[in-house]
Structures are given as structure tokens and as C-alpha cells.
Amino acid sequence: MLIHPQFDPVALQLGPVAVHWYGLTYLAAFALFVFLARLRLAHPDVAQRGPAVWNAQTIDDLLFYGVVGVILGGRLGYCLFYKPAYYAAHPLEVLFVWQGGMSFHGGMLGVIAAMAVFARRLQLPWLAVTDFIAPCVPTGLAAGRVGNFINGELWGRAADASLPWAMVFPQSGVAMPRHPSQIYQFLLEGLLLFVLLWLYARRSRPVGAVSGVFLMGYGAFRFVAEYFREPDAHLGLLWLGWSMGQWLCVPMLLVGVVLWAWAQKGKMSSV
């Protein structure tokens, strides 16, 4: 069996200031977004709107709105989806982001809301904005999973010791072989979803179609990966033996299917 390397979570110590690997993965995610968004300017569905709409300044503004949406939505989503009773009793601790606790699904809702504000400001169709950013998001998700692996958190469920990549995570407190589910999510929700979305978005698509594929792709890949990820200790497995992460993926999948289907019929052209 493999043993988790037990990385030092601090990448660099500058006097009293500690730079954590997890923080660096967030910076990498934002840098990858800007890089890919600038490449995205050459895609047909984006280029046809012209540089007056999509340009470097637009991308910088998008990043700002997106960061705010990720942080606020991710934190509020974690508090509401995973520990509502605790944070209802300790409301001030919602602000204690340094204690950890972020939800992807909450962050996604936060970004959706932020993009709605951004779209209204620029008088753009909201789904045209989400279509633009969707192919640029998965690499950031991949970077976040690297951070999870470095920290030795969000480990997987028990695995057969004969599995070549089964890994013991000492942080779990139990010396048993587990699936390195962070790596599974890195590969599925990160790299594979990026390749599929990037290739799909290279051709002109109906407004809303790329966003629909993102929701379907992430929802499906995350649902599968959750079968290998240890459920949250305070929640365990819920109805049908599914984790909270899987249940949150169900509406994503359904909305993605409906959105993509309606986009094919031209129903979303003004949204």
C-alpha cells in the first residue's frame, strides 16, 4: 500500500506570514481561468460578438465577480448544506472562513448569482456569460483537488489492499487502505471535464448549450466520484445510500439536461 506523503501544508514561511499550498492552488485556479479565458476569445461563439464585448478587461472583471461568488457562495453553501443546525446556533462562525469549510455546489450557486449581476451590468444574455466561463472552470477545480490531496483531506472510502494505488491517509486516524478520491476527482471533474467542454465549445453552440453540458458533466462525474469518497462523518450516507454530494448533483444533472435540450430548440436566445 501507498502512504500519503504527509506534505507540509505550508509552502513558504516569510517571518510571521505563512503561505499555504492550498492558497497557492487557488491562485493557480485563478491564473488558469484568465489564461484559458483569453484563449476562449478566439472561439467562434465568442469572437462573433466582437472585442467590444469580450476582451481582456471583461475577463479581469469576470474574475473579480467570480472570486466573490466562489468565496461567499462556497462558505454559505457549506454552512447551509452540511452543518445548518450548528451554524444556526453559532451564526458568527459563518464568517470564520479560516476554520475551513467550503462547498462546491454553494460556490457554483454563488458564481451563477455573480454572473447574473455581471451580465446585467454589461447588458449581455446571462447564459452567454455562463457559456463563456464554463470551459475555463474545470482546471480550477482540478487545482483545488490537488490542494485537497496535499492537505491529506477529503480522503476516499476503504479500498482493497491489493489495489495498486490504495493509500493510507494517517490524517484519517485509521491506518487502512483507501481510495485516493482527490485524484479521482482531479481526473474526472478536472481534466476530463475540461477536455470535453473545451472541445465542445470550440464550435458555435446555441446559447445555454455549453452551460448545460457543464452541469451535466460535472454532475455525472462528481456523482460517480462520490462512490469512492468518504462521506462527511457528521452526515454519513443518506437516502438510497447516497452522500450529500451525490444528492446535490441530482438537481445539477436535471437542470443541465433541460437547459441543453431547450438550448437546441433556441429557447434560451434571450436569457
C-alpha positions in Angstrom: 0.0 0.0 0.0 1.0 3.6 -0.5 1.3 6.0 2.3 0.2 9.6 1.9 3.4 11.7 1.8 2.3 14.0 4.6 3.2 17.2 2.9 3.8 20.3 5.0 0.7 22.4 4.3 2.8 25.5 4.5 4.7 26.0 1.2 6.6 29.1 2.3 7.2 30.8 5.6 8.1 34.5 5.4 8.5 35.6 9.0 5.1 35.6 10.6 3.4 35.1 7.2 2.7 31.5 6.1 1.9 30.8 2.5 -0.1 27.6 2.3 -0.2 25.2 -0.6 -4.0 25.3 -0.6 -3.9 29.1 -1.1 -1.4 28.6 -4.0 -3.8 26.2 -5.7 -6.5 28.9 -5.5 -4.1 31.3 -7.2 -3.3 28.7 -9.8 -7.0 28.2 -10.4 -7.5 32.0 -11.0 -4.4 32.2 -13.2 -5.6 29.2 -15.3 -9.0 30.9 -15.7 -7.5 34.1 -17.1 -5.2 32.2 -19.4 -8.0 30.0 -20.8 -10.5 32.8 -21.0 -8.1 34.8 -23.2 -7.7 31.7 -25.5 -11.5 31.5 -25.4 -11.7 34.9 -27.1 -10.8 33.2 -30.4 -13.7 30.7 -30.3 -16.5 31.4 -32.8 -19.4 31.9 -30.4 -17.3 34.5 -28.5 -15.5 36.2 -31.4 -18.7 36.9 -33.3 -19.8 39.3 -30.5 -16.6 41.3 -31.1 -13.8 42.7 -28.9 -16.2 45.5 -27.7 -18.0 42.8 -25.6 -15.3 40.2 -24.9 -11.8 41.5 -24.2 -9.1 41.4 -21.6 -10.8 43.9 -19.4 -14.0 41.9 -19.5 -12.1 38.8 -18.4 -10.5 40.7 -15.4 -13.9 41.9 -14.3 -15.3 38.4 -14.7 -12.5 37.1 -12.4 -13.3 39.6 -9.7 -17.1 38.7 -9.8 -16.2 35.0 -9.9 -13.9 35.2 -6.9 -16.5 37.0 -4.8 -19.2 34.5 -5.9 -16.9 31.5 -5.1 -16.0 32.7 -1.6 -19.4 33.9 -0.5 -21.4 31.1 -2.1 -18.9 28.3 -1.1 -18.9 29.3 2.5 -22.7 29.9 2.8 -23.3 26.7 0.9 -21.2 24.7 3.3 -23.0 26.2 6.3 -26.5 25.6 4.8 -25.9 22.2 3.2 -23.6 20.4 5.6 -24.0 22.0 9.1 -27.2 24.0 9.2 -28.0 23.3 12.8 -24.5 24.1 14.0 -24.3 27.4 12.2 -27.8 28.4 13.2 -26.6 28.0 16.8 -23.3 29.8 16.1 -24.1 32.3 13.4 -21.0 34.4 13.8 -18.8 31.4 12.9 -20.2 31.6 9.4 -17.6 34.4 9.0 -14.7 32.2 10.3 -13.5 31.1 6.9 -10.1 30.4 8.2 -11.5 27.4 10.1 -12.2 25.7 6.7 -15.5 24.5 5.2 -16.4 25.3 1.6 -18.9 23.7 -0.7 -18.5 23.4 -4.4 -22.3 23.4 -5.0 -22.6 26.6 -2.9 -19.7 28.2 -4.7 -21.3 27.3 -8.0 -24.6 29.0 -7.0 -22.5 32.0 -5.8 -20.8 32.2 -9.2 -24.2 31.9 -11.0 -25.5 34.8 -9.0 -22.4 36.9 -9.6 -22.6 36.2 -13.3 -26.2 37.3 -13.4 -25.1 40.7 -11.8 -22.2 40.9 -14.3 -24.4 40.1 -17.3 -27.0 42.7 -16.3 -24.2 45.3 -15.9 -22.9 44.6 -19.4 -26.4 44.1 -20.9 -25.4 40.6 -22.0 -27.6 37.4 -22.0 -26.9 35.7 -18.7 -26.4 32.3 -20.3 -23.9 33.8 -22.8 -21.8 34.7 -19.8 -22.0 31.3 -18.2 -21.3 29.7 -21.6 -18.2 31.8 -21.8 -16.8 30.8 -18.4 -17.9 27.1 -18.3 -14.9 25.7 -20.3 -12.5 27.7 -18.2 -13.7 26.4 -14.8 -12.7 22.7 -14.6 -8.9 23.3 -14.5 -9.5 25.4 -11.4 -11.5 22.6 -9.9 -8.5 20.3 -10.7 -6.2 22.7 -8.9 -8.4 22.6 -5.8 -8.3 18.8 -5.7 -4.5 19.0 -5.8 -4.8 21.2 -2.7 -7.1 18.6 -1.0 -4.5 15.9 -1.7 -1.6 17.9 -0.4 -3.5 18.6 2.8 -4.5 14.9 3.0 -8.2 15.8 3.4 -11.4 14.6 1.8 -9.9 11.1 1.6 -11.7 8.1 0.0 -13.6 5.1 1.3 -11.9 1.9 2.2 -10.2 0.1 -0.7 -8.9 -3.4 -1.2 -5.3 -3.6 -0.1 -4.4 -5.2 -3.5 -5.4 -2.1 -5.4 -2.0 -0.8 -6.6 -2.8 2.9 -5.8 -4.7 2.2 -2.5 -3.3 4.7 0.0 -3.3 5.1 3.8 -4.1 8.6 5.0 -2.8 9.0 8.5 -4.9 12.1 8.9 -8.0 9.9 9.0 -6.9 8.4 12.3 -7.3 4.9 10.9 -4.4 3.0 9.2 -6.5 1.4 6.4 -6.1 1.5 2.6 -8.4 4.0 1.0 -9.2 5.3 -2.5 -7.3 8.5 -3.2 -10.6 10.1 -4.2 -9.0 13.5 -4.5 -7.1 12.2 -7.5 -10.2 10.6 -9.0 -11.9 14.0 -8.8 -8.9 15.7 -10.2 -9.0 13.4 -13.2 -12.8 13.3 -13.7 -14.2 16.7 -12.7 -11.0 18.5 -13.6 -9.1 17.2 -16.6 -11.7 15.1 -18.3 -14.5 17.6 -18.0 -12.1 20.3 -19.2 -11.2 18.4 -22.4 -14.8 17.6 -23.2 -16.1 21.1 -22.6 -13.2 22.8 -24.4 -13.7 20.6 -27.5 -17.5 21.1 -27.4 -17.2 24.9 -27.0 -14.7 25.3 -30.0 -17.7 25.3 -32.3 -20.6 27.7 -32.2 -23.3 26.4 -30.0 -26.8 27.6 -29.1 -26.9 30.0 -26.1 -27.1 27.8 -22.9 -25.8 24.6 -24.5 -22.2 24.9 -23.1 -23.6 25.7 -19.6 -25.9 22.7 -19.9 -23.0 20.4 -20.8 -21.0 21.7 -17.8 -23.9 21.0 -15.4 -24.4 17.5 -16.9 -20.7 16.7 -17.0 -19.8 17.9 -13.5 -23.0 16.4 -12.0 -22.3 13.0 -13.5 -18.6 12.9 -12.8 -19.0 14.1 -9.2 -21.8 11.6 -8.6 -19.5 8.7 -9.7 -16.5 10.0 -7.7 -18.6 10.2 -4.6 -18.9 6.4 -4.5 -15.2 6.4 -3.7 -15.1 9.4 -1.4 -15.6 9.0 2.4 -18.9 10.8 3.2 -18.9 13.6 5.8 -18.6 12.0 9.2 -21.5 14.0 10.7 -23.8 13.2 7.8 -22.8 9.7 6.7 -24.8 8.2 3.8 -28.3 9.4 3.3 -31.4 8.0 1.5 -30.6 5.3 -1.1 -27.1 5.1 0.3 -26.1 8.3 -1.4 -23.9 11.0 0.1 -24.9 14.7 0.4 -22.6 15.4 -2.5 -24.5 13.0 -4.7 -27.9 14.4 -3.7 -26.6 17.9 -4.6 -25.6 16.6 -8.0 -29.0 15.3 -8.9 -30.6 18.8 -9.5 -27.4 19.8 -11.4 -27.9 16.9 -13.8 -31.6 17.5 -14.3 -31.1 21.3 -14.8 -28.2 20.5 -17.2 -30.3 18.2 -19.3 -33.3 20.6 -19.5 -31.0 23.5 -20.3 -29.2 21.7 -23.1 -32.4 20.4 -24.6 -34.1 23.8 -24.5 -30.9 25.4 -26.0 -31.2 23.1 -29.0 -34.7 24.4 -29.7 -33.5 28.0 -29.4 -35.5 28.7 -26.2 -32.6 30.4 -24.5 -31.5 33.0 -27.0 -32.6 36.0 -24.9 -31.9 34.7 -21.4 
